[in-house]
């Protein structure tokens, strides 16, 4: 009946009323966004505004939130701060640090909607697709890869992301499987010097990600990176794929496979969901 400002998949979801929005300007630089998020967390100020009146008019039976990250999307706390006017609706908060937990969250939601069998079939299908991809990628050599989910400061992808890199038969150079991502000194990326580098900031679509090139070029060691010198830097849609714990996790692994090995699964995604550094440079 309604959606958050971040819900955009599948396409028809965007026709539903939007029930939330960021509480501050998110068009500023990555550094400014990070600073404002940290300030708001310290001061106990909200990161998101919820349209309580709209939700009341929609009269939902169930409100879905997430409890994994207090930054990335609306949390139970955000809903509770909006007052008791939503108390009549049941609230379900999901959380996922691994691929298994992503699939478990799908099952949780289905059970709350009395659609358990449909979820079982869906999860089995996705697991089979991921297993088939793993089998296909094992014939390729493993390459060291780093995936960044923020550029200033540098956040290497963690949580379920390392499992997707492994499914694509990549060797993760930075990040921690099953753990929350956190900022690192930027020099650690320089020292890791991966063969492939994927830029996929949290909440950024491909167009917004492409605009991070000047931020990266501002690091004094940027042009020294092996991935930069060999043209193996990819810019990707982090919002829909790399940082979303939902129905696009398997597709993210397929995109990584296309980047690392040139193996296309289904429709080619280069140019639509990701592009090479040379394409960003030529367009700038």
N, C-alpha and C positions, 0 to 999 in steps of 0.2 A: 504493500500500500504506500510505502514511503521509503526513502533511501537517504544515506549520508551524502555529503558533497563529494566523497571519494568513490562512491559506488558507480561503476561505469561498465560493468561486464556481467552478462552480455549486453549488447547495444540497447535493447529495448528498456533496460533498467533506467536509462537516462530520461525516459518519458515520465517517470514517477516524480511526485513532489519531493523536493530537497529539504531535508529536516535539520541539517547542520551546516556550519561554515566555519572557517578558521577565525580565531579571535584576534588575529593581527595580520598585518600585510605580509603575504608570502611571495610577493614579487621582487623583494629585495635580494641582496646577494646571499650566497650560502653561508658566509661568515656571519652576516647580520641575522639570518634566520636562526642559526645555532645559538648565537648570543641571546636572542630574545627568548627562545625556548628555555634555555638554562635560567634566565632571569625569572621567567614566569613560574617555573618549577620551584625555584628558591622562595618566591614570594607567595606561592599558593594560588596564583592566578590561572584562570582557565586557558587552555590552548584552543578550545573549540566552543562555539556558541550553538546551543540547541534551540530550535524553534518549537518551544513547548506548546504554543497555541495551535500550531499546525498539527502536531502529533495528537493533541487532544481531539481535534476535529476528525482525524483519521480513525480514532478509536481502535488502536491495534490490540491484538491479543498477546502478541509477543514482540519484545524489543531485543534485537541482537546487538551486542557490544563485544569488545575484545579486552582481555585483561593481560595480554602479553607485554604490551609496551605502552607506557603512559604518554608517549609522544606521537606515535604514528597514526592513531585513529581514536575515535570516541571510546572512552572507557566507562565502566560502571560508575566511577566517581563523577564523571562529567554529567551523567544522567541524574545521579543523586543530588548534585548541586543545583539542578534545575528545579527542585522542589518535589513535593509529594503529589502533584497533579497527575503524575504518570504511574502512581502506585497501583492502579487497577490492572495494568498490563504486567504480564510475566516477563522477566528479564533473564536472558541467557548470555553469559560472557564466555567466550572461547579463547583458548590460548594454544600456541604451537611453537615449539622450538626445533622440531624435527619433521621430516616428511611423514613419518608414521603419525605424529600428532596432528599434522594438517589433515590427514585422512580421518583421524579420530574426531576432529572438529566437525567435519562434514557429517559424520554419523551422529554426533550430538545434536546438530541442528535438525537433521532429518527425524530423529526420535522426538524432538520437541514438536515437530509438525506431523507426527504419526506417519512418517514416510520411510520407515526403517528399511524395507525391502528395496526401495528405489536407491537409497544410499548405498546399500550393500552392492548392488549391481554396478553403480557408478564407481565406487572405490575399487572394486575388482577390475573394472575396465582400465582405470588409470594406473593401477599397479602393474597390469599386464603390459601396458604401453611403455612404462618406465623400465621394466625388465627386458623387454624387446630392444629398447634403445641401448641398454647396458651391453647386451649381447653383441650388438652391431658395432659399438664403439671400441670394443676390446681389441679389434684388429689394428687400431691406429696407435702410433707411439704416444706416450704421455708427455704432455708439455706443461711446464710450470705456468700457472695463471693466477692473477690477482683480480678480484672483483671489488670495486669500490662502491659503497652505498652512500657515501658523502665525500665531498672533495675538499672542504675547508671548514673544519679540520678533516683529516683523512680518517674515514671509517671503513675498514675492510669488511666484506660481507661475512656474516656468521650465521647463527641459527641453523635453518635447514639448507642454506645455500651451499655449504661444502658438500653435502650429499648430491646436489645437482651437478656440481663440478665433477665429482667422482663418477656420476652416471655418464657424463660426457667424456670420460677417460682423461680428465685433466688432473694435474697435481697442484693442489692448492698451496700457494706461496704465503698467503696471509689469511688470518681469520680462524675462528674456533667453532668446530661442529657442535651444534646443540646448545650454544651459549649466546647470550645477548651480545650484539656488536657494540664496540666502544671505540672511542677515538684513540689514535696512536700518533706518536711523533712522525711527521711526514718522512723523515729520513729513513724510517724502517721500510718504506716502500722503495726508496732508492737502494737500500742495502739488499732487499729481496730480489730486485731486478728481474721480474718475471719475464718469460718469453712472450706471454700474452697479457694484456691489461684490458679489462672491461670496466667502463665507466657507466654506472647505473644508479644514480642517486635516488634515495627513498622519496617517493612522491613526485618525481620528475618524469614527464613523458619524454619521448625522443627529442622533440623540438627543444624543450627546456634543457635537457641534458647536453645537447650540442652547444648551448650557450655557456657551458662550463669550461670550454677550452681555454679562454684567457686566464681563468683561475688556475688551471693546471700549468699553463705556460709561465705563470708567475713564480713557480718553484724553481730555484736556481739549477736544480739537477734534472729538470724535466727532459731536456733534449739529450741527456746522457743515458736515459733508460734504454735498455735493449729493445723493448717493445716499440718505443717511439722511433728509434733508429731504423728498425726493420719494418715499420708500418703495421705492426700487429696490435694496434690499439683500437678497440671497438667502443662506440657510444651506443647505449641501449635504453629502452623504455624500462626504467626501474619501477615505475608506478604500477604498471599492469603486470609485469612479469617478475623481475628479480627480487622485489621486496614484498610481494603479496603472498600471504599464506592462504592460498585457496585453490581454485580450479585451474590456475595457470602454472602450477609448479612443474608439471611434466612438460608443458610447452617451453618453459624456461630452460629445462635441460636440453630440449631439442634445439633451441636457439644457441646455446653454448656449443653444442655439437657442430652446428653450422659454422660458428665462428672459429672453433679450434681445428676442425677437420674438413670443412667444406661439404659435409654430409647433410643434405636437405631431407628432412622428414616432413612429408605433406607439402604445403605451400611454402615457397621460398620467402623468408622473412627479412632478408637484407634489403635495406631501403625503406622498409615499412616499420619494423620493430627495432632495427639496429643498423648502424653504418660504420664504415671504417674511418679512421682519423683523416685520411687523405680527402674524403668527401666533405668532412667538416671544414678542413682548411680551404679547399677549393671554393666553398660556398661563403666563406667569411671575407 
